[in-house]
Amino acid sequence: MTTLTIEQMAESLSALLAQRLRVCGPTLESRVNRANARLPRTVRKAARQLVAAHQIAQSPKLRAQLDPDALGHAYHICFAYLRNLNRAQRRRTVILDTAARIAFALLAVIVLWVSVLHGRGFV
């Protein structure tokens, strides 16, 4: 694996992070760090692996230690997730999740309120 291939992977991943998650930063490492909470664990791990490989690839002596198959797999994981990411669907999921949490909290408060009233003999 040459530095050019790793550079292409890093540029492609950086562009996808900027386009799909609207994460800005001068380097791939800064963009991955900023998108940390918005990425699933497997994608985050693969992105960090690519960041580390990009830094190692800058040294010609250490470049031989890189595993091309593992880097290709890590890139595929990141690319597949970011390519299929839909902002409208993500927004809808967040809104529905928040509504479900509020509904559950209200239900718990009502059940507690009714049980206190029943315990005091009002119901």
N, C-alpha and C positions, 0 to 999 in steps of 0.2 A: 504494500500500500504506500503510495507516495504522498507527499505533503499536499500536492494539488488536490487529491481526492478528499483528504481530510478537510482541506480548506473549503472545497465545494460543499461538503456536508455541513460544515459550520455556518457558511453563508446561507445555505438553504434553510437550515433550522432557525437561524437568526431572523431571516425574512419571514418565515411562517409565524414565529413568535410575535413579531411586530404586527403582522397582518391579522392574525386570528385572535390574539389575546390583547392586542394594543399595548405591548410591553416595549418600552424604549430603553436604550442603553447603548454605549459605544461598542461593547464586546458581547460575545455570546455568553460569557460567564455572568455578566451583569444582567442580561436579559433573563437567563435561567433563574438567577437569584430573585429577581423581581416577580417572576411568574411562579414562584415556589408553591404558594398556597393554592393556586388555581390548577395545578397539574396533579394527576393521580400519582400514587407512589411509584408505580412501575415506570411511568413516563419520566418522572423526576429523576429516578435512578439512572435511566438510560441517557437522559440529557446531561447529567453530571459526568457520566462515563465519557461522553463525547467531548465535553469541556476539558476533562483531564487529558484525553487523547490529543486534543488540539494543542494543548500546552506542551505535551511531551513531543509532539511532531516538530516543534520548533528546533529541537536539537537533533542533528543528524545521527549521533551515536545512539540516542535513546529511541529513535524512530523504529529500529528493528525489533524492539520489545512489544510493539503494538500488534494485537491480534485482529487481522482484517475481518474475519468472520464475526467476531463479537462486536466490533464496531459497526459492521453492516447491519447486524441484528438490532443493535441499539438505535441506529439511525432509522431503521424501518419502524420500530415501535413509536418513536417520536413523530415521524412523518405521518404514519397512519392515524395517530390520535389527532394531531393538529389539522390534518387534511379534512377529517370528518367532523371537526368541531363546528357547531352551528350556534352562533350567538343568540339567535331568537329562541331556539330550543333551550339553551342554557338559561336564558332569562325567564322563560316560562317555568322551567323546573325550579328555579330559585323562588319564584313567586308562589308556586304551589306548595313548596316545602315550607315556606314561611307561614302560609295560610294554615297548613296542617298543624304546625307547632302552636299557633295561636288557638286554633280550635281545640286541641288537646288540653292546653292550659286552661281555657275557659271551662271545658268539661270537668277537669279536675277540681276547679274552684267551686263549681256548682254542686258536684258530688260532696265535697267537703262541707259546704254550706248547708245542704239538706241533711247530712249526717249530724251536724251540730244542732240543727233545729229539732231533729228527731230525738237526739239525746236529751234535750232540755224539755221535751214533751210538747212542743208547739205543732208538730206534724203527726 
